[in-house]
C-alpha cells in the first residue's frame, strides 16, 4: 500500500495557547500551566521571559479566571514531571505509519506501508518510532516511520544496525 501525507496548515501558537483551560502550578520561580490529560499543551514562565518573543499571553484557568504570563515558553511533559511531579509523559496524541520505503519527504510519500493510523492515539511521544524499532528487530530489515502530533511531525529510518 502507498500513502502520501500532505502538508498541514500552520497554526498560531499564541492562539492555540489562549484557547484552552489550564491548571496552574508555581514551583520555585517557575509558573507552570498545563491541560490535564494532554501533553501537547504545557507552558512555563521562568526568569527568561523571551518565549513568544516576549509577548504577554493570557491563559484561561480551569478553576475560573485567567493568568497572564510575559514571554512564557511552550515546553514538554518531561520538564513538567521533573519540576512538579505531574506526569503527562504518556498523554501525547500521535498518529503515524511504518513502511518499507520512503519515496519523498515533501510531501511525505511512503510505499509498502505495513502499519497506518487514521486517528491519533494517546501514548508516549515516541510511540511510533518505538513500534518501528520492534518491527525492525522482528523482520531483520530497515523500516521507515512517520509520526504526527498536534505540534508537528517527524520521520526517520529504523535500521537494524542502529539497534
C-alpha positions as CSV (number, residue, x, y, z in Angstrom):
1,X,0.0,0.0,0.0
2,X,1.2,3.5,-0.9
3,X,0.5,6.5,1.4
4,X,1.1,10.3,0.8
5,X,1.0,12.7,3.7
6,X,0.1,16.2,2.6
7,X,1.4,19.4,4.2
8,X,-0.7,20.7,7.0
9,X,-1.6,24.3,7.6
10,X,0.5,26.4,10.0
11,X,-1.1,27.0,13.4
12,X,-0.8,30.2,15.5
13,X,0.9,29.2,18.7
14,X,-0.4,32.0,20.9
15,X,-4.0,31.5,19.6
16,X,-3.8,27.8,20.5
17,X,-2.3,28.6,23.9
18,X,-5.0,31.1,24.7
19,X,-8.0,28.9,23.8
20,X,-7.6,26.0,26.2
21,X,-8.2,25.8,30.0
22,X,-5.2,25.2,32.3
23,X,-4.1,24.1,35.7
24,X,-1.6,26.5,37.3
25,X,1.3,25.3,39.5
26,X,4.1,27.5,40.9
27,X,7.3,25.6,41.7
28,X,10.1,27.9,42.9
29,X,10.4,30.7,40.5
30,X,8.6,28.9,37.7
31,X,4.9,29.2,36.8
32,X,3.6,26.1,35.1
33,X,0.4,25.8,33.1
34,X,-0.9,22.5,31.6
35,X,-4.0,21.0,30.3
36,X,-4.8,17.8,32.2
37,X,-4.5,14.7,30.1
38,X,-2.8,16.5,27.2
39,X,1.0,16.6,27.0
40,X,0.8,18.9,23.9
41,X,-0.3,22.0,26.0
42,X,2.4,22.7,28.6
43,X,3.8,26.2,29.2
44,X,6.1,27.7,31.7
45,X,7.3,31.2,32.7
46,X,10.8,31.4,34.2
47,X,13.2,34.3,34.7
48,X,13.9,34.1,31.0
49,X,10.8,35.9,29.6
50,X,11.7,35.7,25.9
51,X,9.3,32.9,24.8
52,X,6.7,34.0,22.3
53,X,9.1,36.9,21.5
54,X,8.4,38.4,25.0
55,X,4.6,38.7,24.3
56,X,2.1,38.6,27.1
57,X,-0.1,35.5,26.8
58,X,-3.3,35.2,28.8
59,X,-4.3,31.7,29.7
60,X,-7.8,30.8,30.9
61,X,-7.7,28.6,34.1
62,X,-9.9,25.6,34.8
63,X,-10.9,26.9,38.2
64,X,-12.0,30.2,36.7
65,X,-10.2,33.4,35.9
66,X,-7.0,33.6,34.0
67,X,-3.3,34.3,34.3
68,X,-1.2,36.5,32.1
69,X,2.4,35.5,31.6
70,X,5.2,37.5,30.0
71,X,7.2,35.6,27.5
72,X,6.2,32.1,28.5
73,X,7.7,29.0,26.8
74,X,5.9,26.1,25.3
75,X,7.6,23.1,26.9
76,X,7.3,19.4,27.4
77,X,6.0,16.7,29.6
78,X,9.4,15.5,30.8
79,X,10.3,19.0,32.1
80,X,6.9,19.4,33.8
81,X,7.4,16.0,35.5
82,X,10.9,16.7,36.6
83,X,10.0,20.0,38.2
84,X,6.5,19.3,39.6
85,X,5.9,15.5,39.6
86,X,2.8,16.0,37.3
87,X,3.2,13.1,34.9
88,X,1.7,13.6,31.4
89,X,4.6,11.8,29.6
90,X,2.2,9.1,28.2
91,X,-0.5,11.6,27.3
92,X,0.6,12.6,23.8
93,X,-1.9,12.2,21.0
94,X,0.0,11.0,17.9
95,X,-0.7,9.1,14.7
96,X,1.6,7.5,12.3
97,X,2.7,4.9,9.9
98,X,5.5,2.4,9.3
99,X,6.6,1.5,5.8
100,X,9.3,-0.4,3.9
101,X,10.1,2.6,1.7
102,X,10.1,6.4,2.0
103,X,9.9,7.8,-1.5
104,X,9.9,11.5,-0.8
105,X,10.0,13.9,2.2
106,X,8.0,16.9,0.8
107,X,5.3,15.8,0.8
108,X,6.0,12.6,2.6
109,X,5.3,9.6,0.4
110,X,5.7,6.0,1.6
111,X,5.3,2.7,-0.1
112,X,5.0,-0.8,1.3
113,X,3.0,0.6,4.3
114,X,2.7,-2.1,7.0
115,X,1.1,-0.1,9.7
116,X,-1.1,3.1,9.5
117,X,-3.3,5.0,11.9
118,X,-6.1,7.3,10.7
119,X,-6.8,8.9,14.0
120,X,-4.5,10.0,16.9
121,X,-3.9,7.5,19.8
122,X,-2.8,8.5,23.2
123,X,0.7,7.3,24.4
124,X,4.3,8.4,24.6
125,X,5.6,10.9,22.2
126,X,8.0,8.4,20.5
127,X,5.4,5.6,20.4
128,X,5.5,5.1,16.6
129,X,9.4,5.1,16.5
130,X,9.5,2.5,19.3
131,X,6.9,0.4,17.4
132,X,9.1,0.7,14.3
133,X,12.2,-0.5,16.2
134,X,10.3,-3.6,17.5
135,X,9.2,-4.4,14.0
136,X,12.7,-4.0,12.6
137,X,14.0,-6.5,15.2
138,X,11.4,-9.0,14.3
139,X,11.8,-8.6,10.5
140,X,15.5,-8.0,10.4
141,X,15.3,-5.2,7.8
142,X,15.2,-1.4,7.9
143,X,11.8,0.3,8.0
144,X,10.7,4.0,7.9
145,X,8.3,5.7,10.2
146,X,6.3,8.9,10.2
147,X,4.7,10.3,13.4
148,X,2.4,13.3,13.7
149,X,1.3,15.2,16.7
150,X,-0.5,18.5,17.3
151,X,2.8,20.2,17.4
152,X,4.3,18.8,14.2
153,X,5.7,15.7,12.6
154,X,8.8,13.6,12.3
155,X,10.0,10.9,10.1
156,X,13.0,8.6,10.3
157,X,14.7,5.3,9.5
158,X,14.8,2.4,11.9
159,X,17.8,0.4,10.8
160,X,18.8,-3.0,12.3
161,X,22.4,-1.8,12.6
162,X,21.3,1.1,14.9
163,X,19.5,-1.2,17.4
